[in-house]
Each structure stands twice: as structure tokens, then as C-alpha cells.
Amino acid sequence: MLRLTLRQLEVFVAIARRENVTQAAAAIGLSQSAASAALAELETQLGSRLFDRFGKRLVLNAHGREVLAHADGLLDRARELETLATGEAIELRLAASTTIGKYLLPAQIGHCLTRWPGSRFTLQVSNTEHVIDAVARGEVDAGFVEGHCAHPQIEAQHWRDDELCVCVAPSHPLAALAAPTPADLAAADWVLREPGSGTREVAEHALSSALGPIRLVLELGDSEAIKRLLESGFGVSCLSRLALAEALQRGTLCVLNTPWLALQRPFHLLLHRAGFRSRGLQRFLAAGPAAP
């Protein structure tokens, strides 16, 4: 009879994520020798190597990939048992694309921390492509994205809706126009988010459909940086109304009247098809989304 331990599985999953024993050991608070021993014991008990070795890099082989899906599920269930033992506290690993991670989830997490003391959350904020990758690799319990997801291992569910807005500083010449035309915007200097961003994907599709080629002069990987640039009086951008809320309230940016642009978009919840849907995740989702 196999006598696998949760520690062995935790070590295995950590190495699978980082492809390096030293980094995996540090992440879970073990020495390198202890992590190596745990992996060796697991491979011996399963009767097969789980990784191909390339120097210090360990890459999952076919058997390892199969084991990973089961190991992730077992560890998720173990965390759920710990949650049951400690009451109503929630423990979740989340990933979100930039707009959601900065302007929606912090308030929802704060609400849950107040409602269920002792809860623990980790939140990775990056662009849509990176969030999809984290969910597909089982690194997080759930992902939230602005962009499209067609990954075969991921179930995408509609979460809420958002609106993008074409925005400039009040001092920009376009701000004086009651209804800018497509030609006006096509001639402007555009500043957009980086490729891989959900905001960029939606904005680029809408703008190219209505304007044709635009004068894209700058790409930035952060909406806050784009807002600071626009506030200087230079350029036009297309950002989420969530990201613009404070600047609009202060009057440092304004929204152009562009009803001919299709700028509505859905936000999606991403779950691994083989992942465990814990009670904590269900409670977190039921608690929001928080109002922007």
C-alpha cells in the first residue's frame, strides 16, 4: 500500500511550478536536501520518475503531468479540511488582470477579511495572458480577466460587465469637441496598454473596426502610468471607467463622446476544469463583486 504524504505532494507541486528544487524548497520553507529527499521518496513510491532533468532544471514528464492534476486536487482538499477545522475562514490564491486586480478585487477581499476573520488571500496582478497561464498551471484557485480565454483546460464564466472610455486631459484639443468624429480620433496620438492586456485587446478591436489604422505612439504596461501621461495634456487613450473614476472625479481627465464605438466588455471568472471548487471560493464569489 502506498504511504504518500501531503508534504511529498506539496514538494512535488512546488517543484513542478518552479522547475527548480532550491526555489521550490524556499517557497515552502524546507531545506534543499529535505525537498530533494521528499521528491525521491515520492518517485520511489510511485515507481517512476516524474521529471526530466536538464542540469538544475526539472521539467515534468508525461507521468508527472498526470500526477500533478491529482496532487493539486488532493492539496486543495487538504486546505479545505484545514478551513473546516478553523471555522469560517477562507484561504484562496487568486490571480487577476490589471483592471480587476487594482480596482475591484481589493475591496471584495477586504469585505471577506472583515466578515471572516483569519482568512488568508494571495492576489497576483498581471495581464490576461499571465492570469490564464496561472490558472492552467494550477497555481491559483481562480482567475479574473478582462480578455478572451479559450484555453482547453479552463472554464470561463461571465462575472460582470465593464465599459471602456476614450479619454483625454481637459486641455487636449479633442476635449473641446462636443462629438469627435472617427477622423478626429484617427489623426490623434494614441497611448494604449501593452499587447496581452485585456484592455488592449478590446480597445484595439473597437478602434480598428471604427477608425482603421491609428497613430499608436506609445505602449505602457500600467493604466496609472497612462493616466499620468494623459494628464500632462498629451495623447488619447482607451481605459476602463473603473480605472478612470478618481481622475474623472478630480477633473484631471475627461471622457470623449464616442457612441459609435463599441466599448462594452465582459469580465470573466476562470476556473481549472479539473480543479476543486472549495466552499471558501464559493463564499468569496457569493460575497461580490463589490461595487466599484
MOJONOR-V977562 format. One record per residue. N is the residue number from 1. SS is DSSP state (~ for helix, > for strand, _ for the rest). PHI is phi in radians with two decimals (NA if undefined). OMEGA is omega as a letter, one per 30 degrees, with the letter a starting at -180 (none if undefined). Layout:
N	SS	PHI	OMEGA
N	SS	PHI	OMEGA
//
This chain:
1	_	NA	l
2	_	-1.20	l
3	_	-2.16	l
4	_	-1.27	l
5	_	-2.04	l
6	~	-1.10	l
7	~	-1.10	l
8	~	-1.05	a
9	~	-1.17	l
10	~	-1.10	l
11	~	-1.10	a
12	~	-1.01	a
13	~	-1.13	l
14	~	-1.09	l
15	~	-1.18	l
16	~	-1.05	a
17	~	-1.26	a
18	~	-1.80	l
19	_	1.03	a
20	_	-2.73	a
21	~	-1.17	a
22	~	-1.07	a
23	~	-1.16	l
24	~	-1.13	a
25	~	-1.06	l
26	~	-1.10	a
27	~	-1.16	a
28	~	-1.93	l
29	_	1.33	l
30	_	-2.05	l
31	_	-1.33	l
32	~	-1.08	a
33	~	-1.15	l
34	~	-1.17	l
35	~	-1.16	l
36	~	-1.09	l
37	~	-1.16	l
38	~	-1.10	l
39	~	-1.16	l
40	~	-1.09	l
41	~	-1.11	a
42	~	-1.11	a
43	~	-1.13	l
44	~	-1.14	a
45	~	-1.16	l
46	~	-1.48	l
47	_	1.26	a
48	_	-2.83	l
49	_	-1.22	a
50	_	-1.87	a
51	>	-2.28	l
52	>	-1.67	a
53	>	-1.70	l
54	>	-2.25	a
55	_	1.16	l
56	_	-1.50	a
57	>	-1.61	l
58	>	-1.99	a
59	>	-2.04	l
60	>	-0.98	l
61	_	-1.61	a
62	~	-1.04	l
63	~	-1.16	l
64	~	-1.09	l
65	~	-1.12	l
66	~	-1.18	l
67	~	-1.15	a
68	~	-1.02	a
69	~	-1.05	l
70	~	-1.29	a
71	~	-1.10	l
72	~	-1.01	a
73	~	-1.11	l
74	~	-1.13	l
75	~	-1.17	l
76	~	-1.06	l
77	~	-1.19	l
78	~	-1.14	l
79	~	-1.10	l
80	~	-1.12	l
81	~	-1.12	l
82	~	-1.09	l
83	~	-1.09	l
84	~	-1.08	a
85	~	-1.25	a
86	_	-1.82	l
87	_	1.66	a
88	_	-1.61	a
89	_	-1.04	a
90	_	-1.88	l
91	>	-2.24	a
92	>	-2.43	l
93	>	-1.91	a
94	>	-2.13	l
95	>	-2.34	a
96	>	-2.56	l
97	>	-1.23	a
98	~	-0.99	a
99	~	-1.06	a
100	~	-1.18	a
101	~	-1.16	a
102	~	-1.63	a
103	~	-2.02	a
104	_	-2.14	a
105	~	-1.16	l
106	~	-0.96	l
107	~	-1.17	a
108	~	-1.19	l
109	~	-1.11	l
110	~	-1.04	l
111	~	-1.06	a
112	~	-1.21	l
113	~	-1.13	l
114	~	-1.27	a
115	~	-1.30	a
116	_	-2.18	a
117	_	-0.97	a
118	_	1.59	l
119	_	-1.19	l
120	>	-2.31	l
121	>	-2.26	l
122	>	-2.13	a
123	>	-2.28	l
124	>	-1.60	l
125	>	-2.02	a
126	>	-2.70	l
127	_	-1.52	a
128	~	-1.00	a
129	~	-1.03	a
130	~	-1.22	l
131	~	-1.14	l
132	~	-1.01	a
133	~	-1.12	a
134	~	-1.12	l
135	~	-1.20	a
136	~	-1.10	a
137	_	-1.49	l
138	_	1.31	a
139	_	-1.36	a
140	_	-2.35	l
141	_	-1.41	a
142	>	-2.77	l
143	>	-2.19	l
144	>	-2.31	a
145	>	-2.33	l
146	_	-1.66	a
147	_	-1.69	a
148	_	-1.47	l
149	_	-2.35	l
150	_	-2.18	a
151	_	-1.19	a
152	_	-1.13	a
153	_	-1.59	a
154	>	-2.08	l
155	>	-1.70	l
156	>	-1.82	l
157	>	-2.06	l
158	>	-1.09	a
159	>	-1.94	l
160	>	-2.89	a
161	>	-1.93	a
162	>	-2.46	l
163	>	-2.24	l
164	>	-1.58	a
165	>	-2.33	l
166	>	-1.44	a
167	>	-2.34	l
168	>	-2.58	l
169	_	-1.34	l
170	_	-1.00	a
171	_	-1.45	a
172	_	-1.24	a
173	~	-0.96	a
174	~	-1.18	a
175	~	-1.16	a
176	~	-1.44	a
177	_	-1.56	l
178	_	-1.17	a
179	_	-2.59	l
180	_	-1.00	l
181	_	-1.61	l
182	~	-0.96	l
183	~	-1.14	l
184	~	-1.04	a
185	~	-1.28	l
186	~	-1.12	a
187	_	-1.54	a
188	_	-1.43	l
189	>	-1.56	a
190	>	-1.79	l
191	>	-2.18	a
192	>	-2.21	l
193	>	-1.13	a
194	_	-1.33	l
195	_	-1.00	a
196	_	1.74	l
197	_	-1.43	l
198	~	-1.12	l
199	~	-1.07	l
200	~	-1.09	a
201	~	-1.03	a
202	~	-1.21	a
203	~	-1.08	a
204	~	-1.09	l
205	~	-1.13	a
206	~	-1.14	a
207	~	-1.21	a
208	~	-1.16	l
209	~	-1.17	a
210	~	-1.63	a
211	~	-1.97	a
212	_	1.35	a
213	_	-1.09	l
214	_	-2.00	l
215	>	-1.59	l
216	>	-1.48	a
217	>	-1.76	a
218	>	-2.75	l
219	>	-2.07	l
220	>	-2.26	a
221	_	-1.56	a
222	_	-2.64	a
223	~	-1.12	l
224	~	-1.11	l
225	~	-1.13	l
226	~	-1.09	l
227	~	-1.09	l
228	~	-1.08	l
229	~	-1.13	l
230	~	-1.06	a
231	~	-1.11	l
232	_	-1.29	a
233	_	1.82	a
234	_	-1.73	l
235	_	1.45	l
236	>	-2.22	l
237	>	-2.45	l
238	>	-2.35	a
239	>	-2.31	l
240	>	-1.13	l
241	~	-1.06	l
242	~	-1.06	a
243	~	-1.24	a
244	~	-1.58	a
245	~	-0.89	a
246	~	-1.21	a
247	~	-1.13	l
248	~	-1.17	l
249	~	-1.16	l
250	~	-1.31	a
251	_	1.48	l
252	_	-1.48	l
253	_	-2.37	l
254	>	-2.43	a
255	>	-1.74	l
256	_	-1.44	l
257	_	-1.45	a
258	_	-2.31	a
259	_	-1.14	a
260	_	-1.46	l
261	_	-1.75	l
262	_	-1.57	a
263	_	-2.11	l
264	>	-1.41	l
265	>	-2.62	l
266	>	-1.61	l
267	>	-1.69	a
268	>	-2.13	l
269	>	-1.60	a
270	>	-1.94	l
271	>	-2.28	l
272	>	-1.21	a
273	_	-1.07	a
274	_	-1.71	a
275	_	-1.37	l
276	_	-1.51	l
277	_	-1.67	a
278	_	-1.28	l
279	~	-1.09	l
280	~	-1.09	l
281	~	-1.11	l
282	~	-1.09	l
283	~	-1.19	l
284	~	-1.07	a
285	~	-1.16	l
286	~	-1.23	a
287	_	-1.43	a
288	_	-2.71	g
289	_	-1.27	l
290	_	-1.20	l
291	_	-1.17	l
292	_	-1.20	none
//
